[in-house]
Amino acid sequence: MKDKDMKSNPSWLDELRFRIDEGNLPIRADQIRSRLRFFPVMVGSQSLIEPFLVGLLWDQASHSALLAWLGVLLLIHFAEMGTWWKYRSLADTVEQCRMWSLGFKMFAGAIAGMWAVAALCFFPTDLAYQALFICVILGLSAGAVTMNPLYPPAPYLFLPIVLLPTVFRVAYENDAVHWVVAAMLALFSVVVMNSGRQLSRAFLTSLRQRYENLSLVEQLFREKSRAESASREKSRFLATASHDLRQPLQALMLFSDALQDVAQEKEAKHLAGQIGKSVNALVEMFDELLDVSRLEAGIVEARWQNFELHPLLDRLYVDLAPLAQAKGLGFDMPSGEGVVYSDPFLLDRILRNLISNAIRYTDYGSVVIACTPIAGGFRFAVIDTGIGISPEALPHIFEEYYQVDNQHRDRRKGLGLGLAIVRRVENLLGCKVEVKSEPGQGSEFSFVVRRGNTEQLAQPFVITYSRYDLRGVVVALVEDDPDIREMLAGLMADWGCRVFGGEHAEDVMRELDVAGLRPDLLVCDYRLPHGMTAVHVIARVRELWGDGVPPLVLTGDTAPEALRDIHSSGAILLHKPIAPTRLRTMMYFALHGES
């Protein structure tokens, strides 16, 4: 707190003043409220002691004087309790706390003054009664210290006013015994005052630490909120940018594929191939962003299967060996005899990302993939002779957009999302990727996959694209981009489909109704004109034709809310840009009840 009374070692005078302002109001208000909570107990205990003292001194002093003394004290207590009852909930503002502080001081001083009167006027002549009287005073003083650390001015006023007259009155007897007792009382006064001060400071320190901790927690929440807001803004920006860029990229991919099919001359074929490579590089970057968005949205679920390793490793070899060979690297991958229990496509994603990373960061030597049987499973390792990873960079390599040795953000090295995706997928598969690396020597990424059951084999990779027969399939195509709609309709027609396409779902359904046909498959863009989405179209199709029309949603949107919306509708989700072969595959899967 800014107020000097809040410093760690305030003076007696500072503590007695009990200054209250806006800077120290939270702590001062807490002290005031704490005393108010104990106020009835304090007043009640004093109200019991005072009649006891009157009874004790009944034969030692004037009855009328004792009764008058007791009456005044009870009137003070009545005023205390009346004030407490009326204003006990008012301790929030500076003015209210100052009012209570003044009241506490006045009541404490008045009661202490009455006890000082008792010590001076009612001190008994009998030695035994003197001892009892002193014991009452000592007990009252100790109680004032233990029950008032919440509000330091109370004991600081009460103790001197009560104890000093008592010491004086005992010493006034003027004999050796009373001088010793007076000295002991004086020593007790010093000790009890110091103890009360230490107790008050301890209480004040605990309050100050509590409010400092609360301030830190509030600051932490603010920073957390800012970070979450920034993350949401980032996701919203990426989702918007992704959607806007994927639309023309989808058309570009379709036109690129068509161009490669019709190009005849050697130079034209070469240019078409280069365009295709550039488009594919863009698609890979968008796919990485998409994978992160889908994983963050929580719509990716592991589909556990028992499957053989060699089809998976064959796929990876066919796709990735040319990349290694193009850089002049050795590339070794085992045939992978064995059965594992995992999600084949998520396992493919982990291995593909690790191997791609190894090839990307290796310029000389080789990339080796090992698959070693161990107890209960198989240990996969991707080992390269690349640039390696420094100990300082190692804790950060699984962070989004972090790249080793790519300060200039060379796009040929990707976006830095590959290992971030690996970290998210490993959590779904229940495995842990471990890393060993030496700068300049290379790296090894390894993890363990559970052994599968050979009697319950699935075959996730055996169907080839050539077997996806779509002849005669009636497709309802809803796509607001005319170029993409034209290309998709042409492709599907080439595959033997009968396509009814349009910008608006109602137009497509009207055409189907005129033709007297029921669609076998709905292919729909997610975001449509006039605030419509594919989810609305799916609901309308189900109203007309029931649940028998499988929906396939195309989108360039990566927002988690949109992904969850599509997922909850039961549709198969495909992200733009999508290669024709993959579209054909997913249409076949949708028609035959596969996901």
C-alpha angles and dihedrals in degrees: 000000000000095000113099090224086068094061118118095255110030118179124251089255093051090050092048092049091052092197114209124197139140092277096060099025098113093056095039091049090051090051091049093047092048091054090047090055091056095037098099090049093051094047092044094052092050091048089057096046095050097060088044090056091047089053091047093052097037092110094036103057144025112295094218092049091050092048092047090050091050092045093054091049092049090050089052090049090048090053090047094052093043091054091045093050094049100043105022093116094050108089105110108095132057091249094050093048091048089051091053093045091053091047093050091051093048094048093044091049093047094050092044089051091054091052089049087054089052092051093049101037106028101038103139123237094216112089094221092051089047089057091050091047091051090049090054090051092048092049092048091051094048090049091051090056098045096043099042109049086108090069112029099192091065097065091035089059098034102048101052093043091052102035102042095057089045091053090047093049093049091048089048089071084072104207133115095260094050092045089055091047090048091051091049090049090050090050090047089051092055093046095046092047091051092046090050090051093050090048091050091049092049090052092047091049092051090050092048092049090048092055092043089053091047089051091050091048091050090049090049091051091048092050090045091050090049091049092047090047090050090048091050091048090049091050091046091050092047091047092050094043091045093051094047094046097042093059095065090033090059091053090045091054093049092047090046092053091047091049092052089051095052101035109111108169119078095239092047091049090050093050091046089051092051090049089050091052092051092048091049091051089053090048091052091054092049090047090056091052089046094051091052091048093049092047092048090049089056095230095120112094128181113246103204118214140161106238141156119260101219098072089051093048091044090055091050092047093050092049101040108028092076090056091054093043091050088061092046093249128146111245121195124179125166123233087244106222109193145069125261134189109226143094103293096208096045090047088050088052094053094048093042093052094045093047093045089051091049092052092044094054098039119085100164134029123016150305115229127190114201127194111187124181112233134169107301097358150356130294114220119199130181108200125184138173093221135126094298127214126274119233089245093055097042097084091053104046094095092054120107115268093002114138130180114233096355105110091145091055095236102199090212085073093057130235099298094253100111097091092037087059090047090054092052095045094048089059089056092050096043095236132120124225111217124199132209119177143163119196109248092008105071141252141267124208115188140172139164128243124198119254114250137222113261091204095062103048124167122196106216097162106039103090114090127210093247091067095060099105113187099166113144095010113145109221127194104207118192112181126146096201106086096204093051092042091052094048094046092048090050093049093048091048089053088053090055098260125141103228128201106186138174148141094254126049093222091057091052092048091048091054091050090049092051090049090048091234136135115214119245092200138018117215109185139170112234101227114050135172123288095026094298121142135192088260090064091048092049090052091050092049090051090051090055103036107013127234095314096093108083112217124221115191123203117198144160090202119114099176110130091227092056093046092051090047092055093043092052091052090063093240126142107247123220123177124219131274094050125174115237092239091055092046090052090048094051092046089054091047092049092051092049097045098254124133 
